[in-house]
Amino acid sequence: MRDYLLIIIGLVGPFFMIKYRAQIGDAVGEAAWMKKVGGVHNVIIIAALLIFFWTIAEMTGTTSILFSPIKSILPGLREEAAPAF
């Protein structure tokens, strides 16, 4: 039951994040680093898209395919960097 609820939130939540990005942006405020990516409104849009695609990947079981480029970029997530026990 919990998985279905998280899937519904992950699919519907980003829609409301994009629809109400002005109100969310006013509540969150704008940090200096957000100006470099286009402001708080663009950060909210990017976060909503990431949540949406992550939810789709979790539903279909393809998170390893979706996040493989990220794993190759970040040094702590590379498979060869993991210690062998």
C-alpha positions as CSV (number, residue, x, y, z in Angstrom):
1,M,0.0,0.0,0.0
2,R,2.8,2.4,0.9
3,D,4.4,1.8,-2.6
4,Y,1.3,2.8,-4.4
5,L,0.9,5.9,-2.3
6,L,4.5,7.0,-3.1
7,I,3.9,6.3,-6.8
8,I,0.8,8.5,-6.8
9,I,2.7,11.3,-4.9
10,G,5.7,10.9,-7.3
11,L,3.5,11.3,-10.4
12,V,1.0,14.0,-9.2
13,G,3.4,15.9,-6.9
14,P,5.6,17.3,-9.7
15,F,2.6,18.6,-11.6
16,F,1.6,20.7,-8.6
17,M,5.2,21.7,-8.1
18,I,5.3,23.2,-11.6
19,K,1.8,24.6,-11.3
20,Y,2.5,26.4,-8.0
21,R,6.2,27.1,-8.5
22,A,5.8,30.8,-7.7
23,Q,4.2,30.1,-4.3
24,I,6.8,27.4,-3.5
25,G,9.6,29.7,-4.7
26,D,8.3,32.5,-2.4
27,A,8.2,30.1,0.5
28,V,11.6,28.6,-0.1
29,G,13.4,31.8,-1.0
30,E,16.3,32.2,-3.5
31,A,19.8,31.3,-2.6
32,A,22.9,32.6,-4.5
33,W,23.6,29.2,-6.2
34,M,20.0,29.2,-7.6
35,K,20.7,32.3,-9.6
36,K,23.4,30.4,-11.6
37,V,20.8,27.9,-12.8
38,G,18.1,30.4,-13.6
39,G,16.5,31.2,-10.3
40,V,14.4,29.4,-7.7
41,H,11.6,28.8,-10.3
42,N,13.9,26.8,-12.6
43,V,15.3,24.8,-9.6
44,I,11.7,23.8,-8.7
45,I,11.1,22.8,-12.3
46,I,14.3,20.7,-12.4
47,A,13.4,19.1,-9.1
48,A,9.9,18.3,-10.3
49,L,11.2,16.6,-13.5
50,L,13.8,14.6,-11.6
51,I,11.1,13.4,-9.2
52,F,8.8,12.5,-12.0
53,F,11.4,10.5,-14.0
54,W,12.7,8.8,-10.9
55,T,9.2,7.7,-10.1
56,I,8.7,6.3,-13.6
57,A,12.1,4.5,-13.4
58,E,11.1,3.0,-10.0
59,M,7.8,1.8,-11.4
60,T,9.4,0.1,-14.4
61,G,12.5,-1.1,-12.5
62,T,14.9,0.8,-14.7
63,T,16.6,3.0,-12.1
64,S,20.0,1.4,-12.9
65,I,19.7,2.4,-16.6
66,L,18.4,5.9,-15.8
67,F,21.1,6.7,-13.2
68,S,24.0,5.0,-14.9
69,P,25.4,8.3,-16.4
70,I,25.3,9.8,-12.9
71,K,27.0,6.8,-11.4
72,S,29.9,7.2,-13.9
73,I,30.3,10.9,-13.1
74,L,30.2,10.8,-9.3
75,P,33.3,9.1,-7.8
76,G,31.6,7.7,-4.8
77,L,29.0,5.8,-6.8
78,R,31.3,4.1,-9.3
79,E,31.3,0.3,-8.9
80,E,35.1,0.0,-8.9
81,A,35.3,2.5,-6.1
82,A,33.2,0.4,-3.8
83,P,35.3,-1.6,-1.3
84,A,35.3,-5.4,-1.7
85,F,34.6,-7.3,1.5
